[in-house]
Amino acid sequence: MRFAFSTVACPKWDFETIAARAREYGYDGVEIRGFLNETILTASNVFLTDPAKVKSIFAEQGVQIACLASSIAMTGQRKRDQILAEDCKRYIDTAAAIGCGFVRVLDTQVKPGQSRAAVAAALAEWLIPLGDYAADRHVCLLVENALSFRSAKEMWMILEQICHPAIGCCWDVANAAMIGESPAISVPVLNSRIDYVHVKDAKLGPLGASFCKLGEGDIPVQKLLIRLMGIGYRGWVTVEWEKAWLPGLAEPEEILPDAVAKLKQWTRPQVQEKPAKREAHAKPAAGVGVAGKTPAKAASTAAASAPASQ
């Protein structure tokens, strides 16, 4: 597996700092969720004005840009969804320009009184042309279980209707855990449809989620990784620490190094101890041969039983 962190964890860092810290902490890549609190679509954004510069900043540190994560989600309003589709295409174009293989979008909200199946079908229909656009640019479009479709069963239903080689799933283990679904269900159901993974940890309670370091909360991140290893998953596992939305959270310098260390620890191959050698069989007593016979008796028995020479 390859490990990345989302820049939602470090809203005040510039690209040079992000790339340098990723290398320092031991990450393979970075997911870009914005730049100094601006979305990627801002006209003055360096992504749009000089994508080659962005690509070189990360390449110099040996760090990949794992994904461009948008907050785009189909609304069900025709004109608005046309605008969002164009925004998504700009993300895809930008990803292609900087050599990034993934663009993330969210699922959608099911409003009261709507049929979940009908909304899922509408989402699939909206995404398919975007999948064609992404495929032409060698980019994969990821749909995350973020809003109304958080279960593996429903995500599978959406992907089955899409059935597009350039559209896959960004699986967020925390979003699934918040509706009571464990990796023991999610991973077998989705299996190879999982193209990208988001992880974070939190203590879950009646008042909501309280985010914490990996391994200290109720989100089954380690169990997810074990399940992913079981299906041979080799893709990105990206740490989310929502500092950009929750300024009171701990600083990224405290969270990110610990997170990647945990991920590497949990995915390290287990070395089994070699079984203790069995004790050698006791040697027969001196003068005792096969079947407890003395050499002389064994020889005479063998001679007596040997056929006469012709």
Secondary structure, DSSP 8 states (H G I E B T S, - for coil): -EEEEEGGG-TT--HHHHHHHHHHHT-SEEEE--BTTB-TT-TT-HHHH-HHHHHHHHHHTT-EEEEEE----B-S-HHHHHHHHHHHHHHHHHHHHHT--EEEEE-B---TT--HHHHHHHHHHHHHHHHHHHHHTT-EEEEES-SS--SHHHHHHHHHHH--TTEEEEEEHHHHHTTT--HHHHHHHHGGGEEEEEE-EEEEETTEEEEE-TTSSSS-HHHHHHHHHHTT--SEEEE---TTT-TTS--HHHHHHHHHHHHHHHHS-----------------TT--GGG--HHHHHHHHHHHS----
